[in-house]
Amino acid sequence: MDNKNVGGGLFILGQSREELAEYHITGSGRFLTGNPDGLIIVGWLCIILFGAFL
């Protein structure tokens, strides 16, 4: 299993709410654009789900 997913989760959680609100996501994840709470949830899910496989 890749550690990149856990690292991505840590990166997301390391950002401030203002920085997360500035992300513009294209494609199927567009509902997360400007939604810092949604991105924080995705960060925690990456850490929890992929961290269990380390």
C-alpha distance matrix in Angstrom:
0.0 3.8 6.6 8.8 8.9 10.1 12.2 13.6 14.6 16.3 18.0 19.4 20.6 22.2 24.4 27.9 28.9 31.3 28.6 26.4 29.5 29.9 26.7 27.6 25.0 26.0 25.0 23.9 22.9 26.5 27.3 25.3 27.6 29.8 28.3 26.9 26.5 24.3 22.0 22.0 20.9 18.0 17.0 17.2 15.3 12.3 12.6 13.4 11.1 7.7 9.3 10.0 6.6 7.0
3.8 0.0 3.8 5.3 6.4 8.0 9.3 10.7 12.3 13.8 15.0 16.8 18.3 19.5 21.6 25.2 26.5 28.5 25.6 23.7 26.9 27.1 23.9 24.9 22.5 23.7 23.2 22.6 21.3 24.6 25.7 23.4 25.3 27.5 26.3 24.8 24.9 22.8 20.1 20.2 19.7 16.7 15.3 16.2 14.8 11.3 11.7 13.5 11.8 8.1 9.6 11.6 9.0 8.4
6.6 3.8 0.0 3.8 5.5 5.4 6.1 8.6 10.0 10.7 12.2 14.4 15.5 16.4 18.8 22.4 24.0 26.2 23.4 21.7 25.2 25.4 22.6 24.2 22.2 24.0 24.0 23.4 21.6 24.6 25.5 22.7 24.6 26.3 25.0 23.0 23.2 21.6 18.7 18.3 18.3 15.6 13.4 14.2 13.7 10.1 9.6 12.1 11.5 7.8 8.0 10.9 9.3 7.7
8.8 5.3 3.8 0.0 3.8 5.5 4.9 5.9 8.6 9.7 10.1 12.1 14.1 14.9 16.7 20.4 21.9 23.7 20.6 19.0 22.3 22.3 19.3 20.7 18.8 20.5 20.7 20.5 18.7 21.5 22.7 20.0 21.4 23.3 22.4 20.7 21.3 19.6 16.4 16.6 17.0 13.9 12.0 13.8 13.3 9.5 10.1 13.2 12.5 9.2 10.3 13.5 12.2 11.2
8.9 6.4 5.5 3.8 0.0 3.8 5.4 5.0 6.3 8.7 9.7 10.7 12.5 14.2 15.9 19.3 20.3 22.4 19.7 17.5 20.7 21.2 18.1 19.5 17.3 19.1 19.0 18.3 16.2 19.3 20.0 17.4 19.4 21.3 19.9 18.4 18.5 16.5 13.7 13.9 13.7 10.6 9.0 10.6 9.7 5.9 7.3 10.1 9.1 6.5 8.3 11.4 10.8 10.8
10.1 8.0 5.4 5.5 3.8 0.0 3.8 5.4 5.1 6.3 8.6 9.9 10.7 12.2 14.7 18.0 19.3 21.9 19.4 17.5 20.9 21.7 19.2 21.1 19.4 21.7 21.9 21.0 18.6 21.4 21.7 18.7 20.8 22.1 20.4 18.2 18.1 16.8 13.9 13.1 13.2 10.8 8.3 9.0 9.1 5.6 4.8 8.2 8.6 6.1 6.1 9.7 10.1 9.3
12.2 9.3 6.1 4.9 5.4 3.8 0.0 3.8 5.4 5.0 6.1 8.6 9.9 10.3 12.7 16.3 18.2 20.3 17.5 16.1 19.7 20.1 17.6 19.8 18.6 21.1 21.9 21.6 19.0 21.5 22.1 18.8 20.2 21.4 20.2 17.8 18.5 17.5 14.1 13.5 14.6 12.3 9.2 11.0 11.9 8.5 7.9 11.6 12.3 9.8 9.6 13.3 13.4 12.0
13.6 10.7 8.6 5.9 5.0 5.4 3.8 0.0 3.8 5.4 5.0 6.2 8.7 9.7 11.1 14.7 16.0 17.9 15.0 13.2 16.6 16.9 14.2 16.2 14.9 17.4 18.3 18.1 15.3 17.7 18.4 15.2 16.6 17.9 16.9 14.9 15.8 14.4 11.0 11.2 12.3 9.6 7.1 9.9 10.5 7.3 8.3 11.9 12.3 10.4 11.3 14.8 15.1 14.5
14.6 12.3 10.0 8.6 6.3 5.1 5.4 3.8 0.0 3.8 5.4 5.2 6.3 8.6 10.4 13.4 14.4 17.0 14.8 12.5 16.0 17.1 14.8 17.1 15.8 18.7 19.4 18.6 15.5 17.8 17.8 14.5 16.4 17.3 15.6 13.2 13.3 12.3 9.2 8.4 9.2 7.2 3.9 6.2 7.5 5.1 5.5 9.0 10.2 9.4 9.7 13.1 14.3 14.0
16.3 13.8 10.7 9.7 8.7 6.3 5.0 5.4 3.8 0.0 3.8 5.5 5.1 6.0 8.9 12.2 14.0 16.5 14.3 13.0 16.7 17.7 15.9 18.8 18.2 21.3 22.4 21.9 18.7 20.6 20.6 17.0 18.4 18.8 17.3 14.3 14.7 14.6 11.4 9.8 11.5 10.4 6.6 8.1 10.5 8.4 7.2 10.8 12.8 11.6 10.8 14.4 15.7 14.6
18.0 15.0 12.2 10.1 9.7 8.6 6.1 5.0 5.4 3.8 0.0 3.8 5.5 5.1 6.7 10.4 12.5 14.3 11.5 10.6 14.4 14.7 13.0 15.9 15.8 18.9 20.6 20.7 17.4 18.9 19.3 15.7 16.4 16.7 15.9 13.1 14.5 14.4 10.7 10.1 12.6 11.1 7.8 10.5 12.7 10.5 10.3 14.0 15.5 14.2 14.0 17.7 18.6 17.5
19.4 16.8 14.4 12.1 10.7 9.9 8.6 6.2 5.2 5.5 3.8 0.0 3.8 5.4 5.6 8.7 9.8 11.9 9.6 7.7 11.3 12.4 10.6 13.6 13.5 16.9 18.5 18.3 14.7 16.0 16.0 12.3 13.2 13.4 12.3 9.5 10.8 10.6 7.0 6.6 9.4 8.2 5.5 8.7 10.9 9.7 10.2 13.4 14.9 14.5 14.8 18.2 19.5 19.1
20.6 18.3 15.5 14.1 12.5 10.7 9.9 8.7 6.3 5.1 5.5 3.8 0.0 3.8 5.5 7.8 9.2 12.1 10.7 9.2 12.7 14.4 13.4 16.6 16.8 20.3 21.8 21.2 17.6 18.8 18.1 14.4 15.6 15.1 13.4 10.0 10.5 11.3 8.4 6.1 9.0 9.2 6.0 7.6 10.8 10.4 9.8 12.5 14.9 14.9 14.4 17.6 19.6 19.0
22.2 19.5 16.4 14.9 14.2 12.2 10.3 9.7 8.6 6.0 5.1 5.4 3.8 0.0 3.8 6.7 9.5 11.7 9.9 9.7 13.3 14.4 13.9 17.4 18.1 21.7 23.7 23.6 20.0 20.9 20.6 16.8 17.3 16.5 15.5 12.0 13.3 14.4 11.3 9.5 12.8 12.7 9.4 11.2 14.4 13.4 12.4 15.6 18.0 17.4 16.6 20.0 21.7 20.5
24.4 21.6 18.8 16.7 15.9 14.7 12.7 11.1 10.4 8.9 6.7 5.6 5.5 3.8 0.0 3.8 6.6 8.1 6.1 6.4 9.9 10.7 10.8 14.5 15.7 19.4 21.8 22.0 18.4 18.6 18.5 14.7 14.5 13.3 12.9 9.5 11.7 13.1 10.0 9.1 12.8 12.9 10.4 12.8 15.7 15.0 14.9 17.9 20.0 19.7 19.4 22.8 24.3 23.5
27.9 25.2 22.4 20.4 19.3 18.0 16.3 14.7 13.4 12.2 10.4 8.7 7.8 6.7 3.8 0.0 3.8 5.3 5.2 6.3 8.7 10.2 11.4 15.2 17.0 20.8 23.3 23.4 19.7 19.4 18.7 15.1 14.6 12.5 12.1 8.6 10.9 13.2 11.0 9.9 13.7 14.6 12.6 14.5 17.7 17.6 17.5 20.1 22.4 22.6 22.2 25.4 27.3 26.6
28.9 26.5 24.0 21.9 20.3 19.3 18.2 16.0 14.4 14.0 12.5 9.8 9.2 9.5 6.6 3.8 0.0 3.8 5.5 5.1 6.1 8.9 10.4 13.8 15.6 19.4 21.8 21.6 17.9 17.2 16.0 12.7 12.3 9.7 8.9 5.6 8.0 10.7 9.3 8.7 12.2 13.6 12.6 14.4 17.2 17.8 18.2 20.4 22.5 23.1 23.2 26.1 28.2 28.0
31.3 28.5 26.2 23.7 22.4 21.9 20.3 17.9 17.0 16.5 14.3 11.9 12.1 11.7 8.1 5.3 3.8 0.0 3.8 5.5 5.2 6.7 9.4 12.7 15.3 18.9 21.8 22.3 18.7 17.4 16.7 13.6 12.1 9.1 9.9 7.7 10.8 13.1 11.7 12.0 15.5 16.4 15.5 17.8 20.4 20.6 21.3 23.7 25.6 26.0 26.2 29.3 31.1 30.8
28.6 25.6 23.4 20.6 19.7 19.4 17.5 15.0 14.8 14.3 11.5 9.6 10.7 9.9 6.1 5.2 5.5 3.8 0.0 3.8 5.4 5.3 7.1 10.8 13.3 16.9 19.9 20.7 17.2 16.2 16.3 12.9 11.3 9.3 10.4 8.2 11.7 13.1 10.8 11.5 15.1 15.2 14.0 16.8 19.2 18.8 19.6 22.4 24.1 24.0 24.4 27.6 29.1 28.6
26.4 23.7 21.7 19.0 17.5 17.5 16.1 13.2 12.5 13.0 10.6 7.7 9.2 9.7 6.4 6.3 5.1 5.5 3.8 0.0 3.8 5.3 5.5 9.1 10.8 14.6 17.2 17.5 13.9 13.2 12.9 9.4 8.5 7.0 7.2 5.0 8.6 9.4 7.1 8.4 11.7 11.7 11.1 14.0 16.0 16.0 17.2 19.7 21.1 21.4 22.1 25.2 26.6 26.6
29.5 26.9 25.2 22.3 20.7 20.9 19.7 16.6 16.0 16.7 14.4 11.3 12.7 13.3 9.9 8.7 6.1 5.2 5.4 3.8 0.0 3.8 5.6 8.3 10.7 14.2 17.0 17.4 13.9 12.3 11.7 8.9 7.0 4.1 5.6 5.1 8.8 9.9 8.8 10.6 13.4 13.8 14.0 16.7 18.5 18.8 20.4 22.6 23.8 24.4 25.3 28.2 29.7 30.0
29.9 27.1 25.4 22.3 21.2 21.7 20.1 16.9 17.1 17.7 14.7 12.4 14.4 14.4 10.7 10.2 8.9 6.7 5.3 5.3 3.8 0.0 3.8 6.4 9.7 13.0 16.3 17.5 14.4 12.5 13.0 10.4 7.5 5.8 8.6 8.6 12.4 12.8 11.1 13.3 16.2 15.8 15.9 19.0 20.6 20.3 22.0 24.6 25.5 25.6 26.7 29.8 31.0 31.0
26.7 23.9 22.6 19.3 18.1 19.2 17.6 14.2 14.8 15.9 13.0 10.6 13.4 13.9 10.8 11.4 10.4 9.4 7.1 5.5 5.6 3.8 0.0 3.8 6.3 9.8 13.0 14.3 11.2 9.9 11.1 8.3 5.8 6.1 8.4 8.6 12.1 11.5 9.3 12.2 14.7 13.5 13.8 17.2 18.3 17.6 19.7 22.4 22.9 22.8 24.3 27.3 28.1 28.3
27.6 24.9 24.2 20.7 19.5 21.1 19.8 16.2 17.1 18.8 15.9 13.6 16.6 17.4 14.5 15.2 13.8 12.7 10.8 9.1 8.3 6.4 3.8 0.0 3.8 6.6 10.1 11.9 9.5 7.5 9.6 8.0 4.8 6.8 9.5 11.0 14.1 12.7 11.2 14.6 16.5 14.9 15.9 19.4 19.8 19.2 21.8 24.2 24.2 24.1 26.1 28.9 29.5 30.0
25.0 22.5 22.2 18.8 17.3 19.4 18.6 14.9 15.8 18.2 15.8 13.5 16.8 18.1 15.7 17.0 15.6 15.3 13.3 10.8 10.7 9.7 6.3 3.8 0.0 3.8 6.7 8.4 6.2 5.2 8.1 6.9 5.4 8.8 10.3 12.0 14.4 12.1 10.6 14.3 15.4 13.2 14.7 18.1 17.9 17.1 20.2 22.4 21.8 21.8 24.1 26.8 27.1 27.9
26.0 23.7 24.0 20.5 19.1 21.7 21.1 17.4 18.7 21.3 18.9 16.9 20.3 21.7 19.4 20.8 19.4 18.9 16.9 14.6 14.2 13.0 9.8 6.6 3.8 0.0 3.8 6.8 6.5 5.4 9.2 9.4 8.2 11.7 13.4 15.5 17.6 14.9 13.9 17.6 18.2 15.8 17.7 21.0 20.1 19.3 22.6 24.6 23.6 23.5 26.2 28.6 28.6 29.6
25.0 23.2 24.0 20.7 19.0 21.9 21.9 18.3 19.4 22.4 20.6 18.5 21.8 23.7 21.8 23.3 21.8 21.8 19.9 17.2 17.0 16.3 13.0 10.1 6.7 3.8 0.0 3.8 5.6 5.9 9.3 10.4 10.4 14.2 15.1 17.3 18.7 15.6 15.0 18.7 18.5 15.9 18.3 21.2 19.7 19.1 22.7 24.2 22.7 22.7 25.8 27.8 27.6 29.1
23.9 22.6 23.4 20.5 18.3 21.0 21.6 18.1 18.6 21.9 20.7 18.3 21.2 23.6 22.0 23.4 21.6 22.3 20.7 17.5 17.4 17.5 14.3 11.9 8.4 6.8 3.8 0.0 3.8 5.7 7.8 9.4 10.7 14.4 14.3 16.7 17.3 13.8 13.9 17.4 16.5 14.0 16.9 19.4 17.5 17.4 21.1 22.1 20.4 21.0 24.2 25.8 25.8 27.7
22.9 21.3 21.6 18.7 16.2 18.6 19.0 15.3 15.5 18.7 17.4 14.7 17.6 20.0 18.4 19.7 17.9 18.7 17.2 13.9 13.9 14.4 11.2 9.5 6.2 6.5 5.6 3.8 0.0 3.8 5.5 5.8 7.6 11.2 10.8 12.9 13.7 10.2 10.1 13.7 13.1 10.8 13.6 16.2 14.8 14.9 18.4 19.7 18.5 19.2 22.0 23.9 24.3 25.9
26.5 24.6 24.6 21.5 19.3 21.4 21.5 17.7 17.8 20.6 18.9 16.0 18.8 20.9 18.6 19.4 17.2 17.4 16.2 13.2 12.3 12.5 9.9 7.5 5.2 5.4 5.9 5.7 3.8 0.0 3.8 5.2 5.3 8.9 9.5 12.3 13.6 10.8 11.0 14.8 14.8 13.1 15.8 18.5 17.7 17.9 21.2 22.6 21.8 22.6 25.2 27.2 27.8 29.3
27.3 25.7 25.5 22.7 20.0 21.7 22.1 18.4 17.8 20.6 19.3 16.0 18.1 20.6 18.5 18.7 16.0 16.7 16.3 12.9 11.7 13.0 11.1 9.6 8.1 9.2 9.3 7.8 5.5 3.8 0.0 3.8 5.6 8.1 7.4 10.7 11.2 8.3 9.8 13.2 12.8 12.0 15.0 17.2 16.5 17.5 20.6 21.6 21.1 22.4 24.8 26.7 27.7 29.3
25.3 23.4 22.7 20.0 17.4 18.7 18.8 15.2 14.5 17.0 15.7 12.3 14.4 16.8 14.7 15.1 12.7 13.6 12.9 9.4 8.9 10.4 8.3 8.0 6.9 9.4 10.4 9.4 5.8 5.2 3.8 0.0 3.8 6.2 5.0 7.4 8.5 5.8 6.3 9.8 10.2 9.3 11.8 14.3 14.2 14.9 17.7 19.1 19.1 20.2 22.3 24.4 25.6 26.9
27.6 25.3 24.6 21.4 19.4 20.8 20.2 16.6 16.4 18.4 16.4 13.2 15.6 17.3 14.5 14.6 12.3 12.1 11.3 8.5 7.0 7.5 5.8 4.8 5.4 8.2 10.4 10.7 7.6 5.3 5.6 3.8 0.0 3.8 5.4 8.0 10.4 8.8 8.5 12.0 13.2 12.4 14.2 17.1 17.4 17.7 20.4 22.2 22.3 23.0 24.9 27.4 28.5 29.4
29.8 27.5 26.3 23.3 21.3 22.1 21.4 17.9 17.3 18.8 16.7 13.4 15.1 16.5 13.3 12.5 9.7 9.1 9.3 7.0 4.1 5.8 6.1 6.8 8.8 11.7 14.2 14.4 11.2 8.9 8.1 6.2 3.8 0.0 3.8 6.2 9.1 8.9 9.0 11.7 13.6 13.6 14.9 17.6 18.6 19.2 21.3 23.2 23.9 24.7 26.2 28.8 30.2 30.9
28.3 26.3 25.0 22.4 19.9 20.4 20.2 16.9 15.6 17.3 15.9 12.3 13.4 15.5 12.9 12.1 8.9 9.9 10.4 7.2 5.6 8.6 8.4 9.5 10.3 13.4 15.1 14.3 10.8 9.5 7.4 5.0 5.4 3.8 0.0 3.8 5.5 5.5 6.5 8.8 10.3 11.0 12.6 14.7 15.7 16.9 18.9 20.4 21.2 22.5 23.9 26.2 27.9 28.8
26.9 24.8 23.0 20.7 18.4 18.2 17.8 14.9 13.2 14.3 13.1 9.5 10.0 12.0 9.5 8.6 5.6 7.7 8.2 5.0 5.1 8.6 8.6 11.0 12.0 15.5 17.3 16.7 12.9 12.3 10.7 7.4 8.0 6.2 3.8 0.0 3.8 5.4 5.1 6.1 8.7 9.8 10.4 12.4 14.2 15.3 16.7 18.4 19.8 20.9 21.7 24.3 26.2 26.7
26.5 24.9 23.2 21.3 18.5 18.1 18.5 15.8 13.3 14.7 14.5 10.8 10.5 13.3 11.7 10.9 8.0 10.8 11.7 8.6 8.8 12.4 12.1 14.1 14.4 17.6 18.7 17.3 13.7 13.6 11.2 8.5 10.4 9.1 5.5 3.8 0.0 3.8 5.5 5.1 6.3 8.7 9.8 10.7 12.4 14.4 15.6 16.5 18.1 19.8 20.6 22.7 25.0 25.9
24.3 22.8 21.6 19.6 16.5 16.8 17.5 14.4 12.3 14.6 14.4 10.6 11.3 14.4 13.1 13.2 10.7 13.1 13.1 9.4 9.9 12.8 11.5 12.7 12.1 14.9 15.6 13.8 10.2 10.8 8.3 5.8 8.8 8.9 5.5 5.4 3.8 0.0 3.8 5.4 5.1 6.3 8.7 10.1 10.6 12.5 14.5 15.4 16.2 17.9 19.3 21.3 23.2 24.4
22.0 20.1 18.7 16.4 13.7 13.9 14.1 11.0 9.2 11.4 10.7 7.0 8.4 11.3 10.0 11.0 9.3 11.7 10.8 7.1 8.8 11.1 9.3 11.2 10.6 13.9 15.0 13.9 10.1 11.0 9.8 6.3 8.5 9.0 6.5 5.1 5.5 3.8 0.0 3.8 5.4 5.0 6.1 8.7 9.7 10.5 12.5 14.2 15.1 16.1 17.4 19.9 21.5 22.3
22.0 20.2 18.3 16.6 13.9 13.1 13.5 11.2 8.4 9.8 10.1 6.6 6.1 9.5 9.1 9.9 8.7 12.0 11.5 8.4 10.6 13.3 12.2 14.6 14.3 17.6 18.7 17.4 13.7 14.8 13.2 9.8 12.0 11.7 8.8 6.1 5.1 5.4 3.8 0.0 3.8 5.4 5.0 6.3 8.6 9.9 10.8 12.3 14.1 15.4 15.9 18.3 20.5 21.1
20.9 19.7 18.3 17.0 13.7 13.2 14.6 12.3 9.2 11.5 12.6 9.4 9.0 12.8 12.8 13.7 12.2 15.5 15.1 11.7 13.4 16.2 14.7 16.5 15.4 18.2 18.5 16.5 13.1 14.8 12.8 10.2 13.2 13.6 10.3 8.7 6.3 5.1 5.4 3.8 0.0 3.8 5.4 5.2 6.2 8.7 10.0 10.5 11.8 13.8 14.8 16.6 18.9 20.1
18.0 16.7 15.6 13.9 10.6 10.8 12.3 9.6 7.2 10.4 11.1 8.2 9.2 12.7 12.9 14.6 13.6 16.4 15.2 11.7 13.8 15.8 13.5 14.9 13.2 15.8 15.9 14.0 10.8 13.1 12.0 9.3 12.4 13.6 11.0 9.8 8.7 6.3 5.0 5.4 3.8 0.0 3.8 5.5 5.0 6.2 8.7 9.9 10.3 11.6 13.3 15.4 17.0 18.2
17.0 15.3 13.4 12.0 9.0 8.3 9.2 7.1 3.9 6.6 7.8 5.5 6.0 9.4 10.4 12.6 12.6 15.5 14.0 11.1 14.0 15.9 13.8 15.9 14.7 17.7 18.3 16.9 13.6 15.8 15.0 11.8 14.2 14.9 12.6 10.4 9.8 8.7 6.1 5.0 5.4 3.8 0.0 3.8 5.5 5.2 6.4 8.7 10.1 10.7 11.4 14.2 15.9 16.4
17.2 16.2 14.2 13.8 10.6 9.0 11.0 9.9 6.2 8.1 10.5 8.7 7.6 11.2 12.8 14.5 14.4 17.8 16.8 14.0 16.7 19.0 17.2 19.4 18.1 21.0 21.2 19.4 16.2 18.5 17.2 14.3 17.1 17.6 14.7 12.4 10.7 10.1 8.7 6.3 5.2 5.5 3.8 0.0 3.8 5.4 5.1 6.0 8.4 9.9 10.0 12.1 14.6 15.3
15.3 14.8 13.7 13.3 9.7 9.1 11.9 10.5 7.5 10.5 12.7 10.9 10.8 14.4 15.7 17.7 17.2 20.4 19.2 16.0 18.5 20.6 18.3 19.8 17.9 20.1 19.7 17.5 14.8 17.7 16.5 14.2 17.4 18.6 15.7 14.2 12.4 10.6 9.7 8.6 6.2 5.0 5.5 3.8 0.0 3.8 5.4 5.1 5.7 7.9 9.2 10.7 12.8 14.4
12.3 11.3 10.1 9.5 5.9 5.6 8.5 7.3 5.1 8.4 10.5 9.7 10.4 13.4 15.0 17.6 17.8 20.6 18.8 16.0 18.8 20.3 17.6 19.2 17.1 19.3 19.1 17.4 14.9 17.9 17.5 14.9 17.7 19.2 16.9 15.3 14.4 12.5 10.5 9.9 8.7 6.2 5.2 5.4 3.8 0.0 3.8 5.6 5.5 5.6 7.4 9.8 11.0 12.1
12.6 11.7 9.6 10.1 7.3 4.8 7.9 8.3 5.5 7.2 10.3 10.2 9.8 12.4 14.9 17.5 18.2 21.3 19.6 17.2 20.4 22.0 19.7 21.8 20.2 22.6 22.7 21.1 18.4 21.2 20.6 17.7 20.4 21.3 18.9 16.7 15.6 14.5 12.5 10.8 10.0 8.7 6.4 5.1 5.4 3.8 0.0 3.8 5.8 5.6 5.1 8.0 10.0 10.3
13.4 13.5 12.1 13.2 10.1 8.2 11.6 11.9 9.0 10.8 14.0 13.4 12.5 15.6 17.9 20.1 20.4 23.7 22.4 19.7 22.6 24.6 22.4 24.2 22.4 24.6 24.2 22.1 19.7 22.6 21.6 19.1 22.2 23.2 20.4 18.4 16.5 15.4 14.2 12.3 10.5 9.9 8.7 6.0 5.1 5.6 3.8 0.0 3.8 5.8 5.3 6.2 9.2 10.5
11.1 11.8 11.5 12.5 9.1 8.6 12.3 12.3 10.2 12.8 15.5 14.9 14.9 18.0 20.0 22.4 22.5 25.6 24.1 21.1 23.8 25.5 22.9 24.2 21.8 23.6 22.7 20.4 18.5 21.8 21.1 19.1 22.3 23.9 21.2 19.8 18.1 16.2 15.1 14.1 11.8 10.3 10.1 8.4 5.7 5.5 5.8 3.8 0.0 3.8 5.7 5.7 7.5 9.9
7.7 8.1 7.8 9.2 6.5 6.1 9.8 10.4 9.4 11.6 14.2 14.5 14.9 17.4 19.7 22.6 23.1 26.0 24.0 21.4 24.4 25.6 22.8 24.1 21.8 23.5 22.7 21.0 19.2 22.6 22.4 20.2 23.0 24.7 22.5 20.9 19.8 17.9 16.1 15.4 13.8 11.6 10.7 9.9 7.9 5.6 5.6 5.8 3.8 0.0 3.8 5.3 5.5 7.1
9.3 9.6 8.0 10.3 8.3 6.1 9.6 11.3 9.7 10.8 14.0 14.8 14.4 16.6 19.4 22.2 23.2 26.2 24.4 22.1 25.3 26.7 24.3 26.1 24.1 26.2 25.8 24.2 22.0 25.2 24.8 22.3 24.9 26.2 23.9 21.7 20.6 19.3 17.4 15.9 14.8 13.3 11.4 10.0 9.2 7.4 5.1 5.3 5.7 3.8 0.0 3.8 5.3 5.4
10.0 11.6 10.9 13.5 11.4 9.7 13.3 14.8 13.1 14.4 17.7 18.2 17.6 20.0 22.8 25.4 26.1 29.3 27.6 25.2 28.2 29.8 27.3 28.9 26.8 28.6 27.8 25.8 23.9 27.2 26.7 24.4 27.4 28.8 26.2 24.3 22.7 21.3 19.9 18.3 16.6 15.4 14.2 12.1 10.7 9.8 8.0 6.2 5.7 5.3 3.8 0.0 3.8 5.7
6.6 9.0 9.3 12.2 10.8 10.1 13.4 15.1 14.3 15.7 18.6 19.5 19.6 21.7 24.3 27.3 28.2 31.1 29.1 26.6 29.7 31.0 28.1 29.5 27.1 28.6 27.6 25.8 24.3 27.8 27.7 25.6 28.5 30.2 27.9 26.2 25.0 23.2 21.5 20.5 18.9 17.0 15.9 14.6 12.8 11.0 10.0 9.2 7.5 5.5 5.3 3.8 0.0 3.8
7.0 8.4 7.7 11.2 10.8 9.3 12.0 14.5 14.0 14.6 17.5 19.1 19.0 20.5 23.5 26.6 28.0 30.8 28.6 26.6 30.0 31.0 28.3 30.0 27.9 29.6 29.1 27.7 25.9 29.3 29.3 26.9 29.4 30.9 28.8 26.7 25.9 24.4 22.3 21.1 20.1 18.2 16.4 15.3 14.4 12.1 10.3 10.5 9.9 7.1 5.4 5.7 3.8 0.0
